[in-house]
Every structure is written in C-alpha cells, then in structure tokens.
Amino acid sequence: MDKTILHQLGKVELHCHLDGSLSLPVIRRLAGWANVPLPATDAALRNLVTAPPSARDLMDYLKTFDVIRPLLQTEAALRLAAHDVVAQAAAENVRYIEVRFAPELSMDEGLTATETIEAVTAGLADACAEFDIQATALVCGMRQSPAAITQEVFAATAPLLGRGVGGADFAGNEADFPPAVVEDSIRFAQEHRIPLTFHAGECHCAANIAYALDLGIRRIGHATALAGDDELALRFAQSGAVAEMCLTSNLQTRAATSLREFPYRTLRKANAKITINTDNRTVSDTTLTREYDLFGQLFGVTYRDLLAFNQNAAAAAFAPEADRVALSERLAREYAPYL
C-alpha cells in the first residue's frame, strides 16, 4: 500500500493513552509550567520518553510514564495535553479518536477526579473545534490501586457520560492484578451504566480475556494472548467482541515476543472484529499511519481490510448511534476510490 494514501485516508482510533502520546514540544512546555528539568536536546528527551527496544516486559515499558506524571497535575496541563494528542491524530486524518487517561495519576497535587476529567474533555473539545475530528475521553482505573479509589473515579465519570466522556477502562499491572482482582470495580462501573473496554491478554494470559468476556465486556485492549488459541478466538468472535490491536506496543512490551505470538492471524481465521491502534504514540514512537503500513507489510493487509477494521472501530466507538453511522458512511466514501 502507498504510504501517502495511507496518510490521507480517514481513520478511527479506539486505543490511545494520553500520557503516552504527548509531543516533545508540549512535553517541554508542560515541564516549564511544572518546573521539571528535562534534557537539553530533543534526541535526549525522545530517548527519555520512548520505550527502549530492550524493555523486559510491560512493567519495564510503563516506567517511561514516570517522566510524564508530574507534568499533568493541573487543569491547564491536562487541557493542553488533550488538545495536543487530538491535534496529532487530526494531522494524519484520524476522524474519530478515544483518548484514555487515569485521573488518579493527576491527583497528586489536589485535583479532584471531576476536575481532571473536565480538564481533559475541555482540551478534546478545543481540538475538535479546531480540526476535522471527533474525540471522546475514556477514564481509566488503575488495576493495582485500591477499589475505593477506582470507584471514586468512576462515580465522578458517570455524570459526565455523553459530555465528552464515552466510557471507562482498566489499565496498569495486568500480570499481578487480573480481572478477578478488579471485578468489584467492574461491577460498579456496569451498575453505573459506564461502557467498558478492558486491557486483557497483554501478559501472556489468555484466561484474562476469557474472564473479561464472562463479565460481559466486549471491547478488549490488546487481546494479544489469543495468538494460537483458536478455541478462545472463536468464542471471542462469536461473542461480538472487538480487539483493540497495538502491534508496535505489543512487540516492545514482549506481550508478543515475535510476530508469531501476535494474534492477527488467529483473529482473522476466527473472523473476529479487529481494529488497529497506536496505544502510545510517543512511548512507542509510532503513528496510526505507520501501524497501517506495518500491517500491510507484515500481514498483507489491503485497503479493503483497513476499511473493514475502521468500520469495526466506528461501530464499537463509545459514541451516539447517529455519530457512529455518520462516521461509518464517511469512511466508506473515503475508501471507495481504493477498493
């Protein structure tokens, strides 16, 4: 596939983390506001905020985020950060993006959960007013945190649904905190009618995907451990679940130690619903256009496949039905010349 065409085509992204996707200029600006020293050169800064190729596992990869956490402790910082991520997406013709973040990570200096969420949604709205894109926030609970904190965050989330917030997620240390550990908080979110996506299968743990399906969750972040598990992949497909795939990130975190351990072929064989995502634009040093190109090079993905993946994403988006339909129709028009 042609890289210029890939850049020009409309795209949908469901799995993008705010703190892992900030541009270097905005990181420098935020650091100035927070009086946090940074390396003088962009090369050194990029090295600091990009995951090393030698990351041992997911937790080693997540250490990169420690640099960003102190920079996102004010409403102004969160608003600028949200605008920045959506601006980057709009520059590569993403038509709709869901930006996820964990409010508790921005509450170190006194912000409330509600204040953090409203700051992020304000930044998303700023960008949507400026660019040809729609954006919504997904609020993450950290699976290693006490349930009381997560439920406080979700209680703040519920009144903001449809007001810039689309749903919720659980991120963090999956290996030591599987779905059973956070089941009470999952039930809490469901009782408050908060749509859920869920990180599962990023630590060689297919059972976590099965458990999430048992709990009624139908959007799964990564789903990497499905590779080679035809039985579970078929169950995944038959349930109508959607996989939020993140190729570069999975290889960096060793969720997949090789392309053979990446679940694309298993999911295609099962006729499961696939979407392509960046996960963390800066930490993984990628863009959605680059991810599309990689899928084309490595798996023979075509423009027709990309349209199908984007239609899957549009249908699964945590957005009003009318917006999902309009988005799907727009994508069909944009891809039509290349089918």
N, C-alpha and C positions, 0 to 999 in steps of 0.2 A: 504494500500500500504506500501511497505517496505521502510523505510527512507534511507537505504543505496542505494537502487536502485534509489530512487528519487534524491539523491545527484548525482549519476553517470550519469543520463540521461541528454541529451542535452536540453538546454532551450533557450528561447528568452525573453528578457525583453524590453518593449517599454516605460515604465513609471518609471524612476528613477532620482531623483533630486541629483545633485552633492553635494550641501551644506548640504543636509540631510543624506548623506551616507558615510561620512568620518570615517575611522577607528580611534580608540583612539590614537595609536602611531603617526599617521600622524597629527592628531589634535595637539598633543603635539609638534611635530616638527614645524608645522606652527606657533604655538603660540610662540615658541622660536624665530623664524625669526621675528615675529611682536612685540616682547617684550610685550606680553599679558600674565599676570599671570593666571595660572589655578590651580585647586585643586591638592593637592599632590598625592592623591590616585586615582587609576583608578575607584574605586567604586564611589567616589565623582564626578569624571569627567563624568562618564557614567550617573549619575543622572542629571548632568547639561545639557547634550546634548541629553537626551532621553525625549520624551514627557511624562508627568505624566499621570497615569491612570485616574486621575480626571480632565483632560482637559475639559473645559466647552464647547468648540466649536472649529472650525477651527482656528480662530484668536488666541485663547489661545494656541493651538498646535504650531502655527507659531512663537510664542515668543522664542521657543527653538533655532530658526535660528539666533537670535540676537547674540548669542555667537560666531558663525562661521563667520559672515560677516566681522569683522575686520581682520580676518586671511587670507582672499582671496583678497588682494589688490595689489598683484604683479604678474607679469607673471610667475615667478618661483613657487609661491604658487599655482596658478591655474593649472600649468602644473603638479605639484606633486599631487594635489588633483584629477585631472582627471585620472592620472595613478593609483592612489590608488583605486578609485571606480571600474575601469575596472579589476584590479587585484583581488579584492574581488569577482567580478562576475565570473571571469575565474576560481577561486578556487572551485566554485560549478558547473562548466561545463556549464556556460552560453555561448552559441555560438555566440550570437549577442546581443548587448545592445545599447540602445539610452540613452544618458546621457544629461539631460536638466539642464540649468542654466540661470540665468538672468544677462547679462553683466552689467546692470546699478548698480547692487549691489556690483560690484567690481571696480567701477569707482570713489570711494570716494577720492582716493589719486592721481588722474591724469591719470590713464589708459584710453585709448580710447576704444570704443566698439570693434573696429577691433582688438586691442591688446589683449583684454580679450578673444575674440573668438579664435584667433590664438593660444593663450597660452593653452586653453583647448583642441583644436584639436591636438596640439603637444603632450600633455600628453596622449590623447587617442591613438595617433599613436605609442608613446613609448610602451604602454601596448600591443597593437596589435602585435608589432614586437617581444614582449617577450613571449606572451601567445597565446594559441589556441582560439582566439576570434576575432570578428569584432566589432567595435564600431563607433558610429557617434554621433555628438552633435546636440541637439535641443536648439535653442535660445529662451528664454522666454522674453516676455514683461510683465511688472507688471501692472495689470489692474487698480490699483489705481494711477498710475503715469500719468503725462500729456502726451497727444498723441504725442507731439513733441519729447519727449524722446524715446518713444517706436518706433516711425518711424525712428528716428536716428539709433537706434539699428538694426531695420530691413533693413535699407538701407545699413548698414555695413554687414549684413548677406547675402544679395542676391549674391554678387560677390564670396562668399565662398561656395555656394551650390555645392555639389559634391567634395569639397576639405576638407572633414572632417565634414562638416555640412549637415544635412539631411533636416531640416525644422525648424518650429517655434511653439511656444505655448504662451498661456497667463496664468499666474499664479497669486496668491495673493487673495485679498479680494473679493470673488465672491458675497457674500451677499449684499454688498453695491455698487458693480460695476459689474452689469450683462452685458451680451453680447452687449446690445444696447449702453452702455456707450463706449465700445471699438470698435464699428462697423467700424468707420473710419480707425482705425489701422488694423483691419481685412481686410478691402478692400485694404488698402495699401499693406499688405503682399501678398494678392492674385494678385494684379496688378504686383507685382514683382516676381510672379511665385514661391513663397515660400510655400512649402507644409505645411499644418497646422494641428496640433492637438489642442484640446481645453479643458481646465478644465471646466466642467459643471455638475451641479446636485450634488455638494458636500455640498450644504447648504439647502437641502430640497426644491429645486427649479426646478421642472420638466420643467417649462416654459423655463429655460435657455438652456436645452437640445434641446427642440423644436426650439428655436431661432437659435442655432448653426447649426442645420440641415437645417433650412431655408437659412442660409448663405452658404450652400454648404460644410460645414465641416463634414468629415466622420470618423474622429477619435476623440473619446470623452474620456477625462480623468475622471475616476471615474464613471460618469453616475449613481450615487447612487440613485438619486430621481426617477429613473424608477421603483423602487420596488413597486409592486402592481398596476402600471399603465399599464395595458395590452394593451390599445389602442396605447399609445405612444411607448411602447416597440415594438409593431408590426410595427409601422411606422419606428422606428429605424432599425429594422431588414430588412424591405423591401427596405430601402434606401441603404443597404450595409454597414452601419456604423459599426465601431468596438469599443467595450467597453474596456477601459484600467482599469480593476478592481483591487482594492487595499483593501483587506479585513481588515487587521490589522489596517491600517491607518484610514479607514472609521469608525471603531469602536472607535478608540482613539479620533477622531475629533468630534464624535457624528453626523457625516453625516448619520450614521446608529446607532440608539440607541440600536438596538438588531439585531439578525440575520434575524428576520422577515422583518426588514427595509433594509436589504442588497439585491441588485437586482438580485442575481444569478438565483434564481428560475424563476423570471419573464422573464429574458432574455433567459433562456433555453426554457421556454414554447413558446416564440416567435421565437425560432430558430435563435437568433441573434448571431453575431460573438463576442466571448468572448476571452479576454486574461487575464493572471494573472501577477501581478506586485508587487513590494515591495513598491513603492512610495519613501520611505526614509528608507534606511537600518538601519541607526544609530538612527535617531529620533524615528522610530517605532520599533527599536530593533528586526529586522527580517531579513530573507534571502528569496530568491526565493524558495529554498527547503522547508523552513518552511511554506511558503504560500501554496505550493502544498500540503503539509501534512495536513494543516488545511482544505483545500478544500476537501480533501479525507475524513477526519474525520467528517466534518460538513455536507457535501452535497453528500457524496457517489461518488465523482469523481473517475474515473478509469484511468488507463494508456492510454486507447484509447481516453478518453476525453482530457487528457493532451496533447496527440499528436495533436488532433484537435485544441486545444487552441493555441499551438505553431505554427501550420500551419497557423492559423488565423494571428498570430503575424508576421510570416515570410512574408505572403502576403501583410500585411499592412505596413511593415517597409519602412522607407524613405531611400531606397537603390536602386541601379540599378537593373533592372529586372533580369539580369543574376545572380546577387548575391542572390536575393530572391529565385530564382528557385533552385540554388545550396544548399542554406540553407534548404529549404523545403525537398529536396531529402536526405540530410544528416540526418535530424530529422527522416524521415521515416525509414531509415536504423537503427538508434539507438533505436527506439522504437519497431521495428519489433519483437524482441525476447519476448516482454512482452504483446503482443496483443493476 
